Amino acid sequence: MACRRVAPKHELHRLAADSGGEVVLDPAATRPGRGAYVCGPACHVEAVRRRAYQRAFRRTVTISDLDLS
Ligand SMILES: [Zn+2]
């Protein structure tokens, strides 16, 4: 998870990489492979800043790649 906030799992958004390498929301947690969890829009921004996605997905994710609002 991108932040160190302790949140119940149902409050987290699961992100996964699709077959084209794009990072997408995975609400049903059905996509295989690498995943990452964020708890909200601010958390997503933080994850981009800290390059947490780069570690999780081995690609660069920008703030505009994902809209959690
Ligand atoms: Zn968070």
N, CA, C, O and the ligand as a Tripos MOL2 file, in Angstrom:
@<TRIPOS>MOLECULE
protein
  277   275    70     0     0
PROTEIN
NO_CHARGES

@<TRIPOS>ATOM
      1 N           0.8340   -1.1920    0.0000 N.3       1 MET1
      2 CA          0.0000    0.0000    0.0000 C.3       1 MET1
      3 C           0.8710    1.2440    0.0000 C.2       1 MET1
      4 O           1.9670    1.2630    0.5580 O.2       1 MET1
      5 N           0.3610    2.2620   -0.6300 N.am      2 ALA2
      6 CA          1.1870    3.4440   -0.8660 C.3       2 ALA2
      7 C           1.4330    4.2450    0.4100 C.2       2 ALA2
      8 O           2.5390    4.7420    0.6200 O.2       2 ALA2
      9 N           0.4330    4.3740    1.2490 N.am      3 CYS3
     10 CA          0.6160    5.1320    2.4750 C.3       3 CYS3
     11 C           0.7390    4.1500    3.6400 C.2       3 CYS3
     12 O           0.6380    2.9360    3.4630 O.2       3 CYS3
     13 N           0.9500    4.6820    4.7900 N.am      4 ARG4
     14 CA          1.0860    3.7940    5.9420 C.3       4 ARG4
     15 C          -0.1490    3.8280    6.8170 C.2       4 ARG4
     16 O          -0.1270    3.3860    7.9660 O.2       4 ARG4
     17 N          -1.2280    4.3580    6.2600 N.am      5 ARG5
     18 CA         -2.4900    4.3930    6.9700 C.3       5 ARG5
     19 C          -3.0290    2.9690    7.0690 C.2       5 ARG5
     20 O          -2.9540    2.1930    6.1160 O.2       5 ARG5
     21 N          -3.5530    2.6550    8.1980 N.am      6 VAL6
     22 CA         -4.1690    1.3460    8.3490 C.3       6 VAL6
     23 C          -5.6490    1.4720    7.9770 C.2       6 VAL6
     24 O          -6.4120    2.1710    8.6420 O.2       6 VAL6
     25 N          -6.0250    0.8020    6.9330 N.am      7 ALA7
     26 CA         -7.4100    0.8960    6.4680 C.3       7 ALA7
     27 C          -7.9600   -0.5000    6.2270 C.2       7 ALA7
     28 O          -7.2310   -1.3990    5.8050 O.2       7 ALA7
     29 N          -9.2370   -0.6770    6.4950 N.am      8 PRO8
     30 CA         -9.8510   -1.9620    6.1670 C.3       8 PRO8
     31 C          -9.7530   -2.2010    4.6640 C.2       8 PRO8
     32 O          -9.8050   -1.2510    3.8830 O.2       8 PRO8
     33 N          -9.6170   -3.4240    4.2620 N.am      9 LYS9
     34 CA         -9.3470   -3.7130    2.8590 C.3       9 LYS9
     35 C         -10.4620   -3.2160    1.9350 C.2       9 LYS9
     36 O         -10.2020   -2.8460    0.7900 O.2       9 LYS9
     37 N         -11.6890   -3.2090    2.4260 N.am     10 HIS10
     38 CA        -12.7730   -2.7810    1.5370 C.3      10 HIS10
     39 C         -12.7350   -1.2830    1.2690 C.2      10 HIS10
     40 O         -13.4350   -0.8020    0.3790 O.2      10 HIS10
     41 N         -11.9410   -0.5470    2.0150 N.am     11 GLU11
     42 CA        -11.8120    0.8870    1.7460 C.3      11 GLU11
     43 C         -10.6800    1.1820    0.7770 C.2      11 GLU11
     44 O         -10.4760    2.3340    0.3920 O.2      11 GLU11
     45 N          -9.9580    0.1770    0.3870 N.am     12 LEU12
     46 CA         -8.8180    0.3790   -0.4990 C.3      12 LEU12
     47 C          -9.2080    0.1280   -1.9490 C.2      12 LEU12
     48 O         -10.0940   -0.6730   -2.2460 O.2      12 LEU12
     49 N          -8.5310    0.8250   -2.8320 N.am     13 HIS13
     50 CA         -8.7010    0.5830   -4.2590 C.3      13 HIS13
     51 C          -7.5570   -0.3050   -4.7190 C.2      13 HIS13
     52 O          -6.3860    0.0060   -4.4960 O.2      13 HIS13
     53 N          -7.9000   -1.3970   -5.3530 N.am     14 ARG14
     54 CA         -6.8300   -2.2240   -5.9040 C.3      14 ARG14
     55 C          -6.5260   -1.7730   -7.3280 C.2      14 ARG14
     56 O          -7.4220   -1.5630   -8.1450 O.2      14 ARG14
     57 N          -5.2560   -1.6340   -7.5890 N.am     15 LEU15
     58 CA         -4.8120   -1.2730   -8.9300 C.3      15 LEU15
     59 C          -4.0400   -2.4440   -9.5000 C.2      15 LEU15
     60 O          -3.3240   -3.1480   -8.7880 O.2      15 LEU15
     61 N          -4.2000   -2.6360  -10.8010 N.am     16 ALA16
     62 CA         -3.4690   -3.6990  -11.4660 C.3      16 ALA16
     63 C          -3.0610   -3.2140  -12.8490 C.2      16 ALA16
     64 O          -3.6210   -2.2430  -13.3580 O.2      16 ALA16
     65 N          -2.0980   -3.8790  -13.4540 N.am     17 ALA17
     66 CA         -1.6850   -3.5400  -14.8110 C.3      17 ALA17
     67 C          -2.4630   -4.4180  -15.7850 C.2      17 ALA17
     68 O          -2.5360   -5.6350  -15.6160 O.2      17 ALA17
     69 N          -3.0470   -3.7850  -16.8120 N.am     18 ASP18
     70 CA         -3.7550   -4.5870  -17.8090 C.3      18 ASP18
     71 C          -2.7600   -5.1550  -18.8230 C.2      18 ASP18
     72 O          -1.5520   -4.9590  -18.6910 O.2      18 ASP18
     73 N          -3.2720   -5.8540  -19.8290 N.am     19 SER19
     74 CA         -2.3580   -6.5560  -20.7440 C.3      19 SER19
     75 C          -1.4730   -5.5970  -21.5290 C.2      19 SER19
     76 O          -0.3920   -5.9730  -21.9830 O.2      19 SER19
     77 N          -1.9290   -4.3660  -21.6870 N.am     20 GLY20
     78 CA         -1.1190   -3.3790  -22.3860 C.3      20 GLY20
     79 C          -0.1640   -2.6340  -21.4730 C.2      20 GLY20
     80 O           0.5820   -1.7640  -21.9220 O.2      20 GLY20
     81 N          -0.1870   -2.9680  -20.2110 N.am     21 GLY21
     82 CA          0.7080   -2.3240  -19.2650 C.3      21 GLY21
     83 C           0.1230   -1.0900  -18.6080 C.2      21 GLY21
     84 O           0.7710   -0.4510  -17.7780 O.2      21 GLY21
     85 N          -1.1050   -0.7570  -18.9820 N.am     22 GLU22
     86 CA         -1.7430    0.3920  -18.3490 C.3      22 GLU22
     87 C          -2.2020    0.0230  -16.9500 C.2      22 GLU22
     88 O          -2.6690   -1.0900  -16.7070 O.2      22 GLU22
     89 N          -2.0650    0.9660  -16.0390 N.am     23 VAL23
     90 CA         -2.5150    0.7230  -14.6760 C.3      23 VAL23
     91 C          -3.9790    1.1330  -14.5640 C.2      23 VAL23
     92 O          -4.3490    2.2700  -14.8560 O.2      23 VAL23
     93 N          -4.7910    0.1910  -14.1390 N.am     24 VAL24
     94 CA         -6.2300    0.4150  -14.0800 C.3      24 VAL24
     95 C          -6.7580   -0.0030  -12.7110 C.2      24 VAL24
     96 O          -6.1200   -0.7580  -11.9780 O.2      24 VAL24
     97 N          -7.9240    0.5050  -12.3960 N.am     25 LEU25
     98 CA         -8.6000    0.0610  -11.1770 C.3      25 LEU25
     99 C          -9.0600   -1.3850  -11.3390 C.2      25 LEU25
    100 O          -9.4890   -1.7980  -12.4160 O.2      25 LEU25
    101 N          -8.9650   -2.1210  -10.2860 N.am     26 ASP26
    102 CA         -9.3450   -3.5360  -10.3010 C.3      26 ASP26
    103 C         -10.2570   -3.8050   -9.1080 C.2      26 ASP26
    104 O          -9.8640   -4.4680   -8.1480 O.2      26 ASP26
    105 N         -11.4800   -3.2840   -9.1820 N.am     27 PRO27
    106 CA        -12.3660   -3.3370   -8.0030 C.3      27 PRO27
    107 C         -12.7060   -4.7620   -7.5580 C.2      27 PRO27
    108 O         -12.9110   -5.0130   -6.3700 O.2      27 PRO27
    109 N         -12.7640   -5.6770   -8.5000 N.am     28 ALA28
    110 CA        -13.1100   -7.0470   -8.1400 C.3      28 ALA28
    111 C         -11.8790   -7.8780   -7.7880 C.2      28 ALA28
    112 O         -11.9920   -9.0440   -7.4100 O.2      28 ALA28
    113 N         -10.6930   -7.2600   -7.9190 N.am     29 ALA29
    114 CA         -9.4400   -7.9530   -7.6070 C.3      29 ALA29
    115 C          -9.2890   -9.2500   -8.3880 C.2      29 ALA29
    116 O          -8.8340  -10.2600   -7.8520 O.2      29 ALA29
    117 N          -9.6760   -9.2120   -9.6620 N.am     30 THR30
    118 CA         -9.6240  -10.4120  -10.4880 C.3      30 THR30
    119 C          -8.4430  -10.4350  -11.4360 C.2      30 THR30
    120 O          -8.1410  -11.4700  -12.0290 O.2      30 THR30
    121 N          -7.7700   -9.2970  -11.5830 N.am     31 ARG31
    122 CA         -6.6700   -9.2690  -12.5490 C.3      31 ARG31
    123 C          -5.4430   -9.9530  -11.9730 C.2      31 ARG31
    124 O          -5.0980   -9.7610  -10.8070 O.2      31 ARG31
    125 N          -4.7940  -10.7470  -12.7970 N.am     32 PRO32
    126 CA         -3.5830  -11.4420  -12.3260 C.3      32 PRO32
    127 C          -2.3930  -10.4950  -12.2820 C.2      32 PRO32
    128 O          -2.4390   -9.3860  -12.8140 O.2      32 PRO32
    129 N          -1.3530  -10.9460  -11.6520 N.am     33 GLY33
    130 CA         -0.1080  -10.1990  -11.6920 C.3      33 GLY33
    131 C           0.0150   -9.1980  -10.5710 C.2      33 GLY33
    132 O          -0.6440   -9.2860   -9.5350 O.2      33 GLY33
    133 N           0.8750   -8.2560  -10.8170 N.am     34 ARG34
    134 CA          1.2300   -7.2950   -9.7930 C.3      34 ARG34
    135 C           0.0670   -6.3800   -9.4790 C.2      34 ARG34
    136 O          -0.7030   -6.0080  -10.3640 O.2      34 ARG34
    137 N          -0.0540   -6.0240   -8.2320 N.am     35 GLY35
    138 CA         -1.0980   -5.1020   -7.8290 C.3      35 GLY35
    139 C          -0.5700   -4.1170   -6.8090 C.2      35 GLY35
    140 O           0.5010   -4.2980   -6.2290 O.2      35 GLY35
    141 N          -1.3440   -3.0780   -6.6080 N.am     36 ALA36
    142 CA         -1.0080   -2.0990   -5.5830 C.3      36 ALA36
    143 C          -2.3150   -1.6070   -4.9920 C.2      36 ALA36
    144 O          -3.3580   -1.6360   -5.6440 O.2      36 ALA36
    145 N          -2.2460   -1.1590   -3.7620 N.am     37 TYR37
    146 CA         -3.4400   -0.6490   -3.1050 C.3      37 TYR37
    147 C          -3.2380    0.8110   -2.7410 C.2      37 TYR37
    148 O          -2.1760    1.2030   -2.2580 O.2      37 TYR37
    149 N          -4.2640    1.6050   -2.9770 N.am     38 VAL38
    150 CA         -4.2680    2.9710   -2.4760 C.3      38 VAL38
    151 C          -5.6130    3.2090   -1.8050 C.2      38 VAL38
    152 O          -6.6030    2.5530   -2.1280 O.2      38 VAL38
    153 N          -5.6430    4.1610   -0.8590 N.am     39 CYS39
    154 CA         -6.8730    4.3640   -0.1030 C.3      39 CYS39
    155 C          -7.6630    5.5740   -0.5980 C.2      39 CYS39
    156 O          -8.7630    5.8150   -0.1030 O.2      39 CYS39
    157 N          -7.1470    6.3380   -1.5500 N.am     40 GLY40
    158 CA         -7.9060    7.4620   -2.0580 C.3      40 GLY40
    159 C          -7.0680    8.3260   -2.9710 C.2      40 GLY40
    160 O          -5.8940    8.0370   -3.2030 O.2      40 GLY40
    161 N          -7.6680    9.3960   -3.4950 N.am     41 PRO41
    162 CA         -6.9670   10.2620   -4.4350 C.3      41 PRO41
    163 C          -5.6560   10.8200   -3.8760 C.2      41 PRO41
    164 O          -4.6540   10.8580   -4.5900 O.2      41 PRO41
    165 N          -5.6470   11.2460   -2.6320 N.am     42 ALA42
    166 CA         -4.4240   11.8010   -2.0420 C.3      42 ALA42
    167 C          -3.3440   10.7310   -1.9440 C.2      42 ALA42
    168 O          -2.1550   10.9960   -2.1160 O.2      42 ALA42
    169 N          -3.7900    9.5380   -1.6700 N.am     43 CYS43
    170 CA         -2.8730    8.4030   -1.5530 C.3      43 CYS43
    171 C          -2.2420    8.0890   -2.9090 C.2      43 CYS43
    172 O          -1.0610    7.7540   -2.9960 O.2      43 CYS43
    173 N          -3.0410    8.2010   -3.9520 N.am     44 HIS44
    174 CA         -2.5500    7.9870   -5.3080 C.3      44 HIS44
    175 C          -1.4610    9.0100   -5.6350 C.2      44 HIS44
    176 O          -0.4060    8.6570   -6.1610 O.2      44 HIS44
    177 N          -1.7270   10.2710   -5.3200 N.am     45 VAL45
    178 CA         -0.7480   11.3310   -5.5630 C.3      45 VAL45
    179 C           0.5400   11.0310   -4.8110 C.2      45 VAL45
    180 O           1.6380   11.1920   -5.3440 O.2      45 VAL45
    181 N           0.3920   10.6010   -3.5870 N.am     46 GLU46
    182 CA          1.5450   10.2640   -2.7640 C.3      46 GLU46
    183 C           2.3330    9.0950   -3.3580 C.2      46 GLU46
    184 O           3.5640    9.0860   -3.3470 O.2      46 GLU46
    185 N           1.6140    8.1360   -3.8630 N.am     47 ALA47
    186 CA          2.2670    6.9640   -4.4550 C.3      47 ALA47
    187 C           3.0610    7.3510   -5.6970 C.2      47 ALA47
    188 O           4.1470    6.8240   -5.9370 O.2      47 ALA47
    189 N           2.5110    8.2790   -6.4880 N.am     48 VAL48
    190 CA          3.2310    8.7670   -7.6600 C.3      48 VAL48
    191 C           4.5000    9.4870   -7.2160 C.2      48 VAL48
    192 O           5.5790    9.2600   -7.7620 O.2      48 VAL48
    193 N           4.3570   10.3560   -6.2190 N.am     49 ARG49
    194 CA          5.5050   11.1250   -5.7330 C.3      49 ARG49
    195 C           6.6010   10.2170   -5.1960 C.2      49 ARG49
    196 O           7.7890   10.4650   -5.4030 O.2      49 ARG49
    197 N           6.1920    9.1820   -4.5160 N.am     50 ARG50
    198 CA          7.1880    8.3080   -3.8860 C.3      50 ARG50
    199 C           7.6330    7.1810   -4.8060 C.2      50 ARG50
    200 O           8.4080    6.3120   -4.4050 O.2      50 ARG50
    201 N           7.1400    7.1980   -6.0420 N.am     51 ARG51
    202 CA          7.4850    6.1810   -7.0350 C.3      51 ARG51
    203 C           7.1390    4.7730   -6.5490 C.2      51 ARG51
    204 O           7.8080    3.7940   -6.8820 O.2      51 ARG51
    205 N           6.1000    4.7070   -5.7700 N.am     52 ALA52
    206 CA          5.6820    3.4020   -5.2770 C.3      52 ALA52
    207 C           5.1830    2.5210   -6.4210 C.2      52 ALA52
    208 O           5.3510    1.3020   -6.3990 O.2      52 ALA52
    209 N           4.5720    3.1490   -7.4130 N.am     53 TYR53
    210 CA          4.0580    2.3700   -8.5450 C.3      53 TYR53
    211 C           5.1900    1.8190   -9.3960 C.2      53 TYR53
    212 O           5.0910    0.7370   -9.9760 O.2      53 TYR53
    213 N           6.2510    2.5810   -9.4540 N.am     54 GLN54
    214 CA          7.3890    2.1200  -10.2330 C.3      54 GLN54
    215 C           7.9040    0.7920   -9.6870 C.2      54 GLN54
    216 O           8.2920   -0.1020  -10.4410 O.2      54 GLN54
    217 N           7.8990    0.6860   -8.3800 N.am     55 ARG55
    218 CA          8.3150   -0.5810   -7.7670 C.3      55 ARG55
    219 C           7.2860   -1.6770   -8.0090 C.2      55 ARG55
    220 O           7.6380   -2.8210   -8.2940 O.2      55 ARG55
    221 N           6.0120   -1.3140   -7.8940 N.am     56 ALA56
    222 CA          4.9650   -2.3240   -7.9820 C.3      56 ALA56
    223 C           4.7650   -2.8170   -9.4170 C.2      56 ALA56
    224 O           4.5750   -4.0100   -9.6550 O.2      56 ALA56
    225 N           4.8100   -1.8810  -10.3640 N.am     57 PHE57
    226 CA          4.4360   -2.2270  -11.7410 C.3      57 PHE57
    227 C           5.5970   -2.1620  -12.7230 C.2      57 PHE57
    228 O           5.4500   -2.5340  -13.8880 O.2      57 PHE57
    229 N           6.7360   -1.6960  -12.2630 N.am     58 ARG58
    230 CA          7.9000   -1.5590  -13.1340 C.3      58 ARG58
    231 C           7.5910   -0.6680  -14.3280 C.2      58 ARG58
    232 O           8.0920   -0.8840  -15.4310 O.2      58 ARG58
    233 N           6.7690    0.3210  -14.0910 N.am     59 ARG59
    234 CA          6.5780    1.3580  -15.1070 C.3      59 ARG59
    235 C           6.2470    2.6460  -14.3750 C.2      59 ARG59
    236 O           5.9110    2.6480  -13.1910 O.2      59 ARG59
    237 N           6.3510    3.7400  -15.1150 N.am     60 THR60
    238 CA          6.0420    5.0310  -14.5300 C.3      60 THR60
    239 C           4.5440    5.2830  -14.6020 C.2      60 THR60
    240 O           3.9290    5.1180  -15.6550 O.2      60 THR60
    241 N           3.9710    5.6750  -13.4990 N.am     61 VAL61
    242 CA          2.5580    6.0350  -13.4440 C.3      61 VAL61
    243 C           2.4950    7.5110  -13.0690 C.2      61 VAL61
    244 O           3.1620    7.9500  -12.1330 O.2      61 VAL61
    245 N           1.6950    8.2680  -13.8020 N.am     62 THR62
    246 CA          1.5510    9.6810  -13.4870 C.3      62 THR62
    247 C           0.2230    9.9100  -12.7710 C.2      62 THR62
    248 O          -0.6490    9.0410  -12.7560 O.2      62 THR62
    249 N           0.0910   11.0780  -12.1890 N.am     63 ILE63
    250 CA         -1.1150   11.3900  -11.4350 C.3      63 ILE63
    251 C          -2.3580   11.2970  -12.3180 C.2      63 ILE63
    252 O          -3.4130   10.8430  -11.8750 O.2      63 ILE63
    253 N          -2.2200   11.7350  -13.5810 N.am     64 SER64
    254 CA         -3.3790   11.7330  -14.4780 C.3      64 SER64
    255 C          -3.6970   10.3610  -15.0520 C.2      64 SER64
    256 O          -4.6970   10.2100  -15.7540 O.2      64 SER64
    257 N          -2.8780    9.3630  -14.7730 N.am     65 ASP65
    258 CA         -3.1610    8.0180  -15.2850 C.3      65 ASP65
    259 C          -4.3800    7.3930  -14.6360 C.2      65 ASP65
    260 O          -4.9270    6.4100  -15.1370 O.2      65 ASP65
    261 N          -4.8010    7.9620  -13.5290 N.am     66 LEU66
    262 CA         -5.8430    7.2980  -12.7600 C.3      66 LEU66
    263 C          -6.7230    8.3520  -12.1080 C.2      66 LEU66
    264 O          -6.2210    9.3480  -11.5870 O.2      66 LEU66
    265 N          -8.0160    8.1400  -12.1350 N.am     67 ASP67
    266 CA         -8.9410    9.0680  -11.5000 C.3      67 ASP67
    267 C          -9.7340    8.3160  -10.4430 C.2      67 ASP67
    268 O         -10.5990    7.5000  -10.7610 O.2      67 ASP67
    269 N          -9.4340    8.5970   -9.2000 N.am     68 LEU68
    270 CA        -10.0840    7.8720   -8.1010 C.3      68 LEU68
    271 C         -11.2800    8.6280   -7.5360 C.2      68 LEU68
    272 O         -11.9550    8.1380   -6.6310 O.2      68 LEU68
    273 N         -11.5440    9.8210   -8.0650 N.am     69 SER69
    274 CA        -12.5980   10.6270   -7.4630 C.3      69 SER69
    275 C         -13.9930   10.1700   -7.9130 C.2      69 SER69
    276 O         -14.9970   10.7480   -7.4960 O.2      69 SER69
    277 ZN         -3.3980    5.4960    1.5380 Zn       70 ZN70
@<TRIPOS>BOND
     1     1     2 1
     2     2     3 1
     3     3     4 2
     4     3     5 am
     5     5     6 1
     6     6     7 1
     7     7     8 2
     8     7     9 am
     9     9    10 1
    10    10    11 1
    11    11    12 2
    12    11    13 am
    13    13    14 1
    14    14    15 1
    15    15    16 2
    16    15    17 am
    17    17    18 1
    18    18    19 1
    19    19    20 2
    20    19    21 am
    21    21    22 1
    22    22    23 1
    23    23    24 2
    24    23    25 am
    25    25    26 1
    26    26    27 1
    27    27    28 2
    28    27    29 am
    29    29    30 1
    30    30    31 1
    31    31    32 2
    32    31    33 am
    33    33    34 1
    34    34    35 1
    35    35    36 2
    36    35    37 am
    37    37    38 1
    38    38    39 1
    39    39    40 2
    40    39    41 am
    41    41    42 1
    42    42    43 1
    43    43    44 2
    44    43    45 am
    45    45    46 1
    46    46    47 1
    47    47    48 2
    48    47    49 am
    49    49    50 1
    50    50    51 1
    51    51    52 2
    52    51    53 am
    53    53    54 1
    54    54    55 1
    55    55    56 2
    56    55    57 am
    57    57    58 1
    58    58    59 1
    59    59    60 2
    60    59    61 am
    61    61    62 1
    62    62    63 1
    63    63    64 2
    64    63    65 am
    65    65    66 1
    66    66    67 1
    67    67    68 2
    68    67    69 am
    69    69    70 1
    70    70    71 1
    71    71    72 2
    72    71    73 am
    73    73    74 1
    74    74    75 1
    75    75    76 2
    76    75    77 am
    77    77    78 1
    78    78    79 1
    79    79    80 2
    80    79    81 am
    81    81    82 1
    82    82    83 1
    83    83    84 2
    84    83    85 am
    85    85    86 1
    86    86    87 1
    87    87    88 2
    88    87    89 am
    89    89    90 1
    90    90    91 1
    91    91    92 2
    92    91    93 am
    93    93    94 1
    94    94    95 1
    95    95    96 2
    96    95    97 am
    97    97    98 1
    98    98    99 1
    99    99   100 2
   100    99   101 am
   101   101   102 1
   102   102   103 1
   103   103   104 2
   104   103   105 am
   105   105   106 1
   106   106   107 1
   107   107   108 2
   108   107   109 am
   109   109   110 1
   110   110   111 1
   111   111   112 2
   112   111   113 am
   113   113   114 1
   114   114   115 1
   115   115   116 2
   116   115   117 am
   117   117   118 1
   118   118   119 1
   119   119   120 2
   120   119   121 am
   121   121   122 1
   122   122   123 1
   123   123   124 2
   124   123   125 am
   125   125   126 1
   126   126   127 1
   127   127   128 2
   128   127   129 am
   129   129   130 1
   130   130   131 1
   131   131   132 2
   132   131   133 am
   133   133   134 1
   134   134   135 1
   135   135   136 2
   136   135   137 am
   137   137   138 1
   138   138   139 1
   139   139   140 2
   140   139   141 am
   141   141   142 1
   142   142   143 1
   143   143   144 2
   144   143   145 am
   145   145   146 1
   146   146   147 1
   147   147   148 2
   148   147   149 am
   149   149   150 1
   150   150   151 1
   151   151   152 2
   152   151   153 am
   153   153   154 1
   154   154   155 1
   155   155   156 2
   156   155   157 am
   157   157   158 1
   158   158   159 1
   159   159   160 2
   160   159   161 am
   161   161   162 1
   162   162   163 1
   163   163   164 2
   164   163   165 am
   165   165   166 1
   166   166   167 1
   167   167   168 2
   168   167   169 am
   169   169   170 1
   170   170   171 1
   171   171   172 2
   172   171   173 am
   173   173   174 1
   174   174   175 1
   175   175   176 2
   176   175   177 am
   177   177   178 1
   178   178   179 1
   179   179   180 2
   180   179   181 am
   181   181   182 1
   182   182   183 1
   183   183   184 2
   184   183   185 am
   185   185   186 1
   186   186   187 1
   187   187   188 2
   188   187   189 am
   189   189   190 1
   190   190   191 1
   191   191   192 2
   192   191   193 am
   193   193   194 1
   194   194   195 1
   195   195   196 2
   196   195   197 am
   197   197   198 1
   198   198   199 1
   199   199   200 2
   200   199   201 am
   201   201   202 1
   202   202   203 1
   203   203   204 2
   204   203   205 am
   205   205   206 1
   206   206   207 1
   207   207   208 2
   208   207   209 am
   209   209   210 1
   210   210   211 1
   211   211   212 2
   212   211   213 am
   213   213   214 1
   214   214   215 1
   215   215   216 2
   216   215   217 am
   217   217   218 1
   218   218   219 1
   219   219   220 2
   220   219   221 am
   221   221   222 1
   222   222   223 1
   223   223   224 2
   224   223   225 am
   225   225   226 1
   226   226   227 1
   227   227   228 2
   228   227   229 am
   229   229   230 1
   230   230   231 1
   231   231   232 2
   232   231   233 am
   233   233   234 1
   234   234   235 1
   235   235   236 2
   236   235   237 am
   237   237   238 1
   238   238   239 1
   239   239   240 2
   240   239   241 am
   241   241   242 1
   242   242   243 1
   243   243   244 2
   244   243   245 am
   245   245   246 1
   246   246   247 1
   247   247   248 2
   248   247   249 am
   249   249   250 1
   250   250   251 1
   251   251   252 2
   252   251   253 am
   253   253   254 1
   254   254   255 1
   255   255   256 2
   256   255   257 am
   257   257   258 1
   258   258   259 1
   259   259   260 2
   260   259   261 am
   261   261   262 1
   262   262   263 1
   263   263   264 2
   264   263   265 am
   265   265   266 1
   266   266   267 1
   267   267   268 2
   268   267   269 am
   269   269   270 1
   270   270   271 1
   271   271   272 2
   272   271   273 am
   273   273   274 1
   274   274   275 1
   275   275   276 2
@<TRIPOS>SUBSTRUCTURE
     1 MET1         2 RESIDUE 1 A MET
     2 ALA2         6 RESIDUE 1 A ALA
     3 CYS3        10 RESIDUE 1 A CYS
     4 ARG4        14 RESIDUE 1 A ARG
     5 ARG5        18 RESIDUE 1 A ARG
     6 VAL6        22 RESIDUE 1 A VAL
     7 ALA7        26 RESIDUE 1 A ALA
     8 PRO8        30 RESIDUE 1 A PRO
     9 LYS9        34 RESIDUE 1 A LYS
    10 HIS10       38 RESIDUE 1 A HIS
    11 GLU11       42 RESIDUE 1 A GLU
    12 LEU12       46 RESIDUE 1 A LEU
    13 HIS13       50 RESIDUE 1 A HIS
    14 ARG14       54 RESIDUE 1 A ARG
    15 LEU15       58 RESIDUE 1 A LEU
    16 ALA16       62 RESIDUE 1 A ALA
    17 ALA17       66 RESIDUE 1 A ALA
    18 ASP18       70 RESIDUE 1 A ASP
    19 SER19       74 RESIDUE 1 A SER
    20 GLY20       78 RESIDUE 1 A GLY
    21 GLY21       82 RESIDUE 1 A GLY
    22 GLU22       86 RESIDUE 1 A GLU
    23 VAL23       90 RESIDUE 1 A VAL
    24 VAL24       94 RESIDUE 1 A VAL
    25 LEU25       98 RESIDUE 1 A LEU
    26 ASP26      102 RESIDUE 1 A ASP
    27 PRO27      106 RESIDUE 1 A PRO
    28 ALA28      110 RESIDUE 1 A ALA
    29 ALA29      114 RESIDUE 1 A ALA
    30 THR30      118 RESIDUE 1 A THR
    31 ARG31      122 RESIDUE 1 A ARG
    32 PRO32      126 RESIDUE 1 A PRO
    33 GLY33      130 RESIDUE 1 A GLY
    34 ARG34      134 RESIDUE 1 A ARG
    35 GLY35      138 RESIDUE 1 A GLY
    36 ALA36      142 RESIDUE 1 A ALA
    37 TYR37      146 RESIDUE 1 A TYR
    38 VAL38      150 RESIDUE 1 A VAL
    39 CYS39      154 RESIDUE 1 A CYS
    40 GLY40      158 RESIDUE 1 A GLY
    41 PRO41      162 RESIDUE 1 A PRO
    42 ALA42      166 RESIDUE 1 A ALA
    43 CYS43      170 RESIDUE 1 A CYS
    44 HIS44      174 RESIDUE 1 A HIS
    45 VAL45      178 RESIDUE 1 A VAL
    46 GLU46      182 RESIDUE 1 A GLU
    47 ALA47      186 RESIDUE 1 A ALA
    48 VAL48      190 RESIDUE 1 A VAL
    49 ARG49      194 RESIDUE 1 A ARG
    50 ARG50      198 RESIDUE 1 A ARG
    51 ARG51      202 RESIDUE 1 A ARG
    52 ALA52      206 RESIDUE 1 A ALA
    53 TYR53      210 RESIDUE 1 A TYR
    54 GLN54      214 RESIDUE 1 A GLN
    55 ARG55      218 RESIDUE 1 A ARG
    56 ALA56      222 RESIDUE 1 A ALA
    57 PHE57      226 RESIDUE 1 A PHE
    58 ARG58      230 RESIDUE 1 A ARG
    59 ARG59      234 RESIDUE 1 A ARG
    60 THR60      238 RESIDUE 1 A THR
    61 VAL61      242 RESIDUE 1 A VAL
    62 THR62      246 RESIDUE 1 A THR
    63 ILE63      250 RESIDUE 1 A ILE
    64 SER64      254 RESIDUE 1 A SER
    65 ASP65      258 RESIDUE 1 A ASP
    66 LEU66      262 RESIDUE 1 A LEU
    67 ASP67      266 RESIDUE 1 A ASP
    68 LEU68      270 RESIDUE 1 A LEU
    69 SER69      274 RESIDUE 1 A SER
    70 ZN70       277 GROUP 0 **** ****
